[in-house]
Amino acid sequence: MATGVTDVLKIVQGAIDLVRKIKEISEKTKDAELKNAVADLSLQLADAKMRLVDVLDENSRLKTRLQLIESHAARAEGLLVKGGLYFDASGDGPFCPHCYDSKRQVSRLTKQKDCWVVYGDYECPACRQCFNKEQS
């Protein structure tokens, strides 16, 4: 889609350049109606160009977001349960069982500081739940 929008953006830029040439030609005439029409067309093309740039920016943001979601989904497919916590095939983890089971979100658990271990060995930064070390 970005290629199509980029092509349209180039066409709009070419149309703006043509309007500039027509504007220069119309300056030599006394026809006020022609001058107004050229000015209106110029404004509309500039607005179209700005909107296309916004579409390109949004498209770029959505592509980045989709790549992140796809990478999380690919990682989540290979999760294994060990002692009630999730780990990937290489042993990386642990990941939050609550987040994965409820939202299919892969959230790495963080080790609790010693003073908070009474609540659990790990805490999920996303859902704030605490979990104990895996029981082998």
PyRosetta script that sets phi, psi and omega in degrees:
from pyrosetta import init, pose_from_sequence

init()
pose = pose_from_sequence("MATGVTDVLKIVQGAIDLVRKIKEISEKTKDAELKNAVADLSLQLADAKMRLVDVLDENSRLKTRLQLIESHAARAEGLLVKGGLYFDASGDGPFCPHCYDSKRQVSRLTKQKDCWVVYGDYECPACRQCFNKEQS")
pose.set_psi(1, -37.9)
pose.set_omega(1, -177.9)
pose.set_phi(2, -60.3)
pose.set_psi(2, -37.3)
pose.set_omega(2, 179.3)
pose.set_phi(3, -62.8)
pose.set_psi(3, -44.2)
pose.set_omega(3, 178.6)
pose.set_phi(4, -61.8)
pose.set_psi(4, -43.8)
pose.set_omega(4, 179.6)
pose.set_phi(5, -67.1)
pose.set_psi(5, -39.3)
pose.set_omega(5, 178.0)
pose.set_phi(6, -62.6)
pose.set_psi(6, -41.2)
pose.set_omega(6, 177.7)
pose.set_phi(7, -62.8)
pose.set_psi(7, -42.9)
pose.set_omega(7, 178.6)
pose.set_phi(8, -63.3)
pose.set_psi(8, -39.7)
pose.set_omega(8, 178.5)
pose.set_phi(9, -61.5)
pose.set_psi(9, -39.7)
pose.set_omega(9, 177.5)
pose.set_phi(10, -65.8)
pose.set_psi(10, -39.4)
pose.set_omega(10, 178.5)
pose.set_phi(11, -63.9)
pose.set_psi(11, -44.0)
pose.set_omega(11, 179.1)
pose.set_phi(12, -62.6)
pose.set_psi(12, -41.1)
pose.set_omega(12, 178.4)
pose.set_phi(13, -62.9)
pose.set_psi(13, -40.4)
pose.set_omega(13, 176.6)
pose.set_phi(14, -63.0)
pose.set_psi(14, -39.8)
pose.set_omega(14, 178.0)
pose.set_phi(15, -65.4)
pose.set_psi(15, -37.9)
pose.set_omega(15, 177.1)
pose.set_phi(16, -63.1)
pose.set_psi(16, -41.5)
pose.set_omega(16, 177.6)
pose.set_phi(17, -62.4)
pose.set_psi(17, -41.2)
pose.set_omega(17, 177.2)
pose.set_phi(18, -63.9)
pose.set_psi(18, -40.1)
pose.set_omega(18, 178.4)
pose.set_phi(19, -61.8)
pose.set_psi(19, -38.2)
pose.set_omega(19, 178.0)
pose.set_phi(20, -61.2)
pose.set_psi(20, -42.7)
pose.set_omega(20, 178.1)
pose.set_phi(21, -64.1)
pose.set_psi(21, -44.6)
pose.set_omega(21, 178.4)
pose.set_phi(22, -62.5)
pose.set_psi(22, -37.7)
pose.set_omega(22, 178.8)
pose.set_phi(23, -62.7)
pose.set_psi(23, -42.5)
pose.set_omega(23, 178.0)
pose.set_phi(24, -61.6)
pose.set_psi(24, -41.6)
pose.set_omega(24, 179.2)
pose.set_phi(25, -67.0)
pose.set_psi(25, -41.6)
pose.set_omega(25, -177.7)
pose.set_phi(26, -68.0)
pose.set_psi(26, -23.4)
pose.set_omega(26, 177.9)
pose.set_phi(27, -62.9)
pose.set_psi(27, -25.8)
pose.set_omega(27, -178.6)
pose.set_phi(28, -80.2)
pose.set_psi(28, -12.9)
pose.set_omega(28, 179.8)
pose.set_phi(29, -102.2)
pose.set_psi(29, 168.0)
pose.set_omega(29, 179.4)
pose.set_phi(30, -99.8)
pose.set_psi(30, 2.8)
pose.set_omega(30, -174.2)
pose.set_phi(31, -75.1)
pose.set_psi(31, 102.8)
pose.set_omega(31, -178.7)
pose.set_phi(32, -67.3)
pose.set_psi(32, -35.2)
pose.set_omega(32, -179.6)
pose.set_phi(33, -64.2)
pose.set_psi(33, -40.9)
pose.set_omega(33, 177.0)
pose.set_phi(34, -64.3)
pose.set_psi(34, -44.0)
pose.set_omega(34, 179.7)
pose.set_phi(35, -60.8)
pose.set_psi(35, -42.2)
pose.set_omega(35, 179.3)
pose.set_phi(36, -65.4)
pose.set_psi(36, -41.6)
pose.set_omega(36, 179.3)
pose.set_phi(37, -63.2)
pose.set_psi(37, -41.4)
pose.set_omega(37, 178.7)
pose.set_phi(38, -65.6)
pose.set_psi(38, -41.4)
pose.set_omega(38, 178.9)
pose.set_phi(39, -64.5)
pose.set_psi(39, -43.3)
pose.set_omega(39, 178.8)
pose.set_phi(40, -62.7)
pose.set_psi(40, -43.4)
pose.set_omega(40, 179.1)
pose.set_phi(41, -62.4)
pose.set_psi(41, -41.0)
pose.set_omega(41, 179.1)
pose.set_phi(42, -60.9)
pose.set_psi(42, -44.0)
pose.set_omega(42, 178.7)
pose.set_phi(43, -64.3)
pose.set_psi(43, -43.0)
pose.set_omega(43, -179.7)
pose.set_phi(44, -64.8)
pose.set_psi(44, -39.9)
pose.set_omega(44, 178.1)
pose.set_phi(45, -67.5)
pose.set_psi(45, -38.9)
pose.set_omega(45, 177.3)
pose.set_phi(46, -63.6)
pose.set_psi(46, -40.6)
pose.set_omega(46, 177.9)
pose.set_phi(47, -64.3)
pose.set_psi(47, -42.9)
pose.set_omega(47, 178.5)
pose.set_phi(48, -61.2)
pose.set_psi(48, -40.2)
pose.set_omega(48, 179.6)
pose.set_phi(49, -64.1)
pose.set_psi(49, -44.2)
pose.set_omega(49, 179.2)
pose.set_phi(50, -62.9)
pose.set_psi(50, -40.8)
pose.set_omega(50, 179.6)
pose.set_phi(51, -66.8)
pose.set_psi(51, -37.0)
pose.set_omega(51, 177.1)
pose.set_phi(52, -65.4)
pose.set_psi(52, -38.2)
pose.set_omega(52, 176.8)
pose.set_phi(53, -62.9)
pose.set_psi(53, -40.5)
pose.set_omega(53, 177.0)
pose.set_phi(54, -62.1)
pose.set_psi(54, -40.7)
pose.set_omega(54, 178.6)
pose.set_phi(55, -63.9)
pose.set_psi(55, -41.0)
pose.set_omega(55, 177.6)
pose.set_phi(56, -62.4)
pose.set_psi(56, -42.9)
pose.set_omega(56, 178.4)
pose.set_phi(57, -62.7)
pose.set_psi(57, -45.7)
pose.set_omega(57, 179.6)
pose.set_phi(58, -63.7)
pose.set_psi(58, -41.4)
pose.set_omega(58, 178.5)
pose.set_phi(59, -60.4)
pose.set_psi(59, -42.0)
pose.set_omega(59, 179.2)
pose.set_phi(60, -64.1)
pose.set_psi(60, -44.6)
pose.set_omega(60, 178.5)
pose.set_phi(61, -62.1)
pose.set_psi(61, -42.4)
pose.set_omega(61, -179.1)
pose.set_phi(62, -66.6)
pose.set_psi(62, -37.4)
pose.set_omega(62, 177.3)
pose.set_phi(63, -63.7)
pose.set_psi(63, -43.0)
pose.set_omega(63, 178.6)
pose.set_phi(64, -62.1)
pose.set_psi(64, -43.5)
pose.set_omega(64, -179.9)
pose.set_phi(65, -64.5)
pose.set_psi(65, -41.8)
pose.set_omega(65, 178.8)
pose.set_phi(66, -62.8)
pose.set_psi(66, -42.0)
pose.set_omega(66, 178.3)
pose.set_phi(67, -61.4)
pose.set_psi(67, -40.0)
pose.set_omega(67, 178.7)
pose.set_phi(68, -65.1)
pose.set_psi(68, -45.0)
pose.set_omega(68, 179.5)
pose.set_phi(69, -63.1)
pose.set_psi(69, -43.3)
pose.set_omega(69, 179.8)
pose.set_phi(70, -64.9)
pose.set_psi(70, -37.6)
pose.set_omega(70, 179.0)
pose.set_phi(71, -68.6)
pose.set_psi(71, -37.5)
pose.set_omega(71, 176.0)
pose.set_phi(72, -65.7)
pose.set_psi(72, -40.9)
pose.set_omega(72, -179.7)
pose.set_phi(73, -64.7)
pose.set_psi(73, -42.3)
pose.set_omega(73, 179.6)
pose.set_phi(74, -64.2)
pose.set_psi(74, -40.2)
pose.set_omega(74, 179.4)
pose.set_phi(75, -67.9)
pose.set_psi(75, -40.3)
pose.set_omega(75, -177.1)
pose.set_phi(76, -65.5)
pose.set_psi(76, -29.9)
pose.set_omega(76, -178.8)
pose.set_phi(77, -61.5)
pose.set_psi(77, -28.6)
pose.set_omega(77, -176.1)
pose.set_phi(78, -99.8)
pose.set_psi(78, 17.2)
pose.set_omega(78, -177.7)
pose.set_phi(79, -76.3)
pose.set_psi(79, 141.8)
pose.set_omega(79, 178.3)
pose.set_phi(80, -120.9)
pose.set_psi(80, 147.8)
pose.set_omega(80, 179.0)
pose.set_phi(81, -94.3)
pose.set_psi(81, 126.6)
pose.set_omega(81, 174.6)
pose.set_phi(82, -133.6)
pose.set_psi(82, 115.0)
pose.set_omega(82, 177.9)
pose.set_phi(83, 61.3)
pose.set_psi(83, 31.5)
pose.set_omega(83, 178.0)
pose.set_phi(84, 85.1)
pose.set_psi(84, -2.4)
pose.set_omega(84, 178.9)
pose.set_phi(85, -115.6)
pose.set_psi(85, 155.4)
pose.set_omega(85, -179.6)
pose.set_phi(86, -94.7)
pose.set_psi(86, 140.7)
pose.set_omega(86, 175.4)
pose.set_phi(87, -136.3)
pose.set_psi(87, 153.5)
pose.set_omega(87, 175.4)
pose.set_phi(88, -85.5)
pose.set_psi(88, 177.8)
pose.set_omega(88, -174.5)
pose.set_phi(89, -61.0)
pose.set_psi(89, -27.9)
pose.set_omega(89, -179.9)
pose.set_phi(90, -84.6)
pose.set_psi(90, -2.6)
pose.set_omega(90, -179.1)
pose.set_phi(91, 94.4)
pose.set_psi(91, 0.0)
pose.set_omega(91, 178.9)
pose.set_phi(92, -68.4)
pose.set_psi(92, 141.0)
pose.set_omega(92, 179.7)
pose.set_phi(93, 149.7)
pose.set_psi(93, -162.5)
pose.set_omega(93, 4.1)
pose.set_phi(94, -82.2)
pose.set_psi(94, 158.3)
pose.set_omega(94, 176.7)
pose.set_phi(95, -117.4)
pose.set_psi(95, 153.5)
pose.set_omega(95, -173.1)
pose.set_phi(96, -67.5)
pose.set_psi(96, 121.0)
pose.set_omega(96, 177.5)
pose.set_phi(97, -69.7)
pose.set_psi(97, -33.1)
pose.set_omega(97, 179.9)
pose.set_phi(98, -65.4)
pose.set_psi(98, -48.6)
pose.set_omega(98, -179.0)
pose.set_phi(99, -63.7)
pose.set_psi(99, -42.0)
pose.set_omega(99, -178.3)
pose.set_phi(100, -70.0)
pose.set_psi(100, -44.4)
pose.set_omega(100, -177.7)
pose.set_phi(101, -68.4)
pose.set_psi(101, -35.3)
pose.set_omega(101, -175.7)
pose.set_phi(102, -90.8)
pose.set_psi(102, -35.4)
pose.set_omega(102, -173.9)
pose.set_phi(103, -126.4)
pose.set_psi(103, 1.7)
pose.set_omega(103, -175.3)
pose.set_phi(104, 56.1)
pose.set_psi(104, 33.9)
pose.set_omega(104, 179.1)
pose.set_phi(105, -103.3)
pose.set_psi(105, 131.8)
pose.set_omega(105, 178.9)
pose.set_phi(106, -93.6)
pose.set_psi(106, 107.4)
pose.set_omega(106, -179.9)
pose.set_phi(107, -119.7)
pose.set_psi(107, 120.9)
pose.set_omega(107, -179.9)
pose.set_phi(108, -71.9)
pose.set_psi(108, 131.8)
pose.set_omega(108, 176.4)
pose.set_phi(109, -76.9)
pose.set_psi(109, 145.9)
pose.set_omega(109, 177.6)
pose.set_phi(110, -108.6)
pose.set_psi(110, 144.9)
pose.set_omega(110, 179.9)
pose.set_phi(111, -68.8)
pose.set_psi(111, 133.5)
pose.set_omega(111, 178.9)
pose.set_phi(112, -74.2)
pose.set_psi(112, 149.6)
pose.set_omega(112, 171.3)
pose.set_phi(113, -70.9)
pose.set_psi(113, 154.1)
pose.set_omega(113, -174.5)
pose.set_phi(114, -51.6)
pose.set_psi(114, -38.4)
pose.set_omega(114, -176.9)
pose.set_phi(115, -70.7)
pose.set_psi(115, -15.8)
pose.set_omega(115, -178.2)
pose.set_phi(116, -105.9)
pose.set_psi(116, 1.5)
pose.set_omega(116, -175.7)
pose.set_phi(117, -62.0)
pose.set_psi(117, -22.2)
pose.set_omega(117, 178.6)
pose.set_phi(118, -60.3)
pose.set_psi(118, -24.0)
pose.set_omega(118, 179.3)
pose.set_phi(119, -88.3)
pose.set_psi(119, -18.5)
pose.set_omega(119, -179.3)
pose.set_phi(120, 150.3)
pose.set_psi(120, 160.2)
pose.set_omega(120, -179.2)
pose.set_phi(121, -75.7)
pose.set_psi(121, -28.0)
pose.set_omega(121, -177.5)
pose.set_phi(122, -129.6)
pose.set_psi(122, 153.3)
pose.set_omega(122, 173.7)
pose.set_phi(123, -130.2)
pose.set_psi(123, 143.6)
pose.set_omega(123, 176.2)
pose.set_phi(124, -90.0)
pose.set_psi(124, 123.1)
pose.set_omega(124, 179.1)
pose.set_phi(125, -69.1)
pose.set_psi(125, -19.4)
pose.set_omega(125, -178.8)
pose.set_phi(126, -83.9)
pose.set_psi(126, -52.2)
pose.set_omega(126, -175.0)
pose.set_phi(127, -104.1)
pose.set_psi(127, -7.7)
pose.set_omega(127, 176.5)
pose.set_phi(128, 69.2)
pose.set_psi(128, 14.3)
pose.set_omega(128, 176.8)
pose.set_phi(129, -80.8)
pose.set_psi(129, 151.9)
pose.set_omega(129, -179.7)
pose.set_phi(130, -109.7)
pose.set_psi(130, 148.7)
pose.set_omega(130, -178.0)
pose.set_phi(131, -139.6)
pose.set_psi(131, 152.5)
pose.set_omega(131, 176.9)
pose.set_phi(132, -90.5)
pose.set_psi(132, 162.3)
pose.set_omega(132, 177.6)
pose.set_phi(133, -54.7)
pose.set_psi(133, 155.0)
pose.set_omega(133, 178.6)
pose.set_phi(134, -63.5)
pose.set_psi(134, 143.1)
pose.set_omega(134, 177.8)
pose.set_phi(135, -100.7)
pose.set_psi(135, 105.6)
pose.set_omega(135, -177.9)
pose.set_phi(136, -82.7)
pose.dump_pdb("model.pdb")
